[in-house]
Amino acid sequence: MSLLTRSPEREQARLEAERLRIEQDRLRAEARRAREVDDAEHRAEVERRTRELAADERERSRARWTERRSQWTDRTRAVGRLAVMSTTNLGVNIVAVAGQFLVFQALGWPTPTAVMAAAIVESVAVYVSWHAHVALREGDSAFRLRMTSYLIGAAAAYLNYSHVPQTPELFAACSLASPWLWSMHSRHLHRKDLREQSLIDPRAPKFSVLRWALHRKETFAAFKWAVGEGVQSPQIAVDVIRTRRNTRMAWQSVEDAQTAVIAAQRAQLELSLTQLAAVSQELHGMDPDAAAAMDGIARFVNRVGAGLVPEYRPAVAGVLESADETRTNAPDEARTNVADGTQTDGERKSARRPSSARTKSAGGQSRTRGRAAVTAADGGRTNGRTVRASVSGRTTRTGGRSAGTDDVSRLLGLGRNIRAEHERNGVNLTRDRLSAALKGRGLTISNDRAGRLLALVRADASSATDSADETASSAQENDTADGGPSGTEHADETASSAN
């Protein structure tokens, strides 16, 4: 007996067939699952679409029902308003017609004729009122028609009042009120049309009585602004007014701070210019070159300080000589120059150096006697405030405070000129004469400042006299030391030679 052996080829074929069957089963299972998924998605989509359609249908039904209910609500309200209006107006008209019927019945008219005549008389005013209502809704003028309806109603009221035997006032009042009641409803509809077309102002804001009583000014400002801007909210109007007030107060604070800074800068500039003028006068006197230099400084301050101060007006009378004073002193300077032409070179040099003789005191100190005199006349230190003297003739203001030494020292140069003029005329200089002379030059000062200026002028005059005496004595000592003749001997020699 022989055993069958397995063939490798058949075994391989069988394995391939089994593998193919398994693969086919897998593919069929995947296809089945894909179909099931697609069916499930399709069913879900159908259900979702069905729900959406049902929801849309419900929304449409609800919208139709809401619209229908709104329409019925509006109709009900309109019917209610019409019923109220009709009940009132028609009731008034019925009473008025009854009064007219009684009138015509009293005149002996038949009942049907009396009823028809009464209805016609009362309906004329209503008919004219209806035409006035139509004209008003169409945008035409309805004043004449309305006044005509009022006149017709007044005539019917007079007829009822004069012919109804009992309670004529009731029937006359109904005839008179009938056209006015119909025109009231007409005006209401007209204002409604204007409001829908934005042709009428909204109502004004309503503030409480307590706010009007406690904050009357603020409430009135808010009410005025709200009426002008068409705002109905009281809170918005009040907030706007408070914001404006706070902004105005902030700007006022800024302006006050700027004004204070400008005043401080102006005072500093004027103080510096005044001090420079005092030093220049002490060193050079009223030299024209020094005056020209100070004029240039003043012009520089005016030009450069325009960005810092509104307008800087230097006290020209206290620092420089004005044009009139320059013209007045021109002949004196010419005479001085002519007199200098007859002097020797040494005398010219000594005459051109007045400051050295004036600044040296008897003890050899270098303090200026003029400045010491000014300090003594003032009796204390200056307060740093300057007087704003205007050349155009405006009154000088000191702000109600006492002016310091610097205020009147600026006018010292002009005081010297006035003193020189009075000395040439042989008149004693007083406070009133000094004030009058300053007023004639376009400056107005108080009596107190005029007195201090007069004291400074007199102190300066005494200082100049002492300096001149010291200069003369020093010159005489120098001539004596050199062996030359003294002033007395020179005068005797001159007299003897003249004889």
Helices and strands as residue ranges (DSSP letters): H 8-106, H 111-137, H 143-163, H 168-196, H 209-214, H 216-229, H 234-284, H 288-304, G 305-307, H 316-319, H 323-341, H 345-351, H 354-359, H 369-378, H 405-409, H 412-425, H 431-440, H 447-481, H 487-498
